[in-house]
Amino acid sequence: GGRQTTKSGLHSVGVIYDDESLKMHLAAAAAERVGDFNPQDIANTAWAFATLGLEDETLMMHLAAAAAERVGDFNPQNIANTAWALATLTRH
């Protein structure tokens, strides 16, 4: 029943999660749109890619530049998440 469906669904997510091509496409799409991101979008995107361990130099350069331009609009959570993401990816 429901438990098996959930397990199958999680397995499917795992397959997608491990798809390097999808990660690269997401990074490219995000890099193209960073100029439209608000502070939370910047922080969330940086956090998500750092959590994935996805080191996309182009995306991170765009996010860092956007963060620098808009840092005055960041709330404390945006600052913390962005700093954590950049620090996490810099250590890899």
Secondary structure, 3 states (H helix, E strand, C coil): CHHHHHHHHHHHHHHHHCCHHHHHHHHHHHHHHHHHCCHHHHHHHHHHHHHHCCCCHHHHHHHHHHHHHHHHHCCHHHHHHHHHHHHHHHHC
